[in-house]
């Protein structure tokens, strides 16, 4: 009747940015991510005939009908899919352990924790592949949060074949990601809308054509623990994603002035021999890939540039876990 799960968020190094099927959230490209230890969501899913109405609490605060809509639609879709009792009510309690205002998207950890707690509460006995497919129906990036470490989401061609799998769940590698908060306000353009607009760029297809070779190259870099290659491929994938946004019709960008300041800082640091690379998602915040050894110096350079901005130093996180 009741189950609790924890899922960590992930950041894509080769980006997912476009859907072949909106309802099933089948992607147009494969992607590779790093699951992070510093950010996670705990979700308890409870279903019972005794509950009087469906409810969704986020960090103990009951969400309005409108705020709960995406979550309710998702649960109703899953109940239909598994032929479960549609009349029973459910209660969801989620806690986002994302350091306040770190400015990181939480839909990946949120839908992964929700899919896992839902499946466990109904004793569906799903393996991680099936859970990954289920999480995908909530949010594309959640597909990857079922696994820890480095994860590949193989785009597949249908609901059966589009799921994530671990490349290396427990990498023995000194690789860190500094999440730098530029602005924590609500996104101006949601990921779903942004990726739809981006497809209007004349360069979009060219980018897609490169997807498989970027995936192969990143997997090779991961296998060899080659930081330079991993960083270069990640930075390029982020640049390509933001380039198709700028070149869409009409063009748009998630960048803010401080985003560009940080991009320039990463270039300057590299010229000074401090190896680091950036990646940026559907917002102005910048994540910097580096080693732990260099992270102190990079953090102080960021503070020198932007004052007292919030920076979270993250490394590899685990896959989905069940909690008592
Ligand atoms: C830029 O997973 O948030 O973070 O599938 O519509 O829920 P939906 O989108 P979402 O998009 C994530 C886009 C990204 C890149 C990535 O995580 O691969």
Boltz pocket constraint, residues with backbone or C-beta under 6 A from the ligand:
constraints:
  - pocket:
      binder: B
      contacts: [[A, 10], [A, 11], [A, 12], [A, 14], [A, 15], [A, 16], [A, 17], [A, 25], [A, 31], [A, 105], [A, 107], [A, 136], [A, 138], [A, 139], [A, 140], [A, 141], [A, 142], [A, 191], [A, 192], [A, 280], [A, 281], [A, 282]]
      max_distance: 6.0
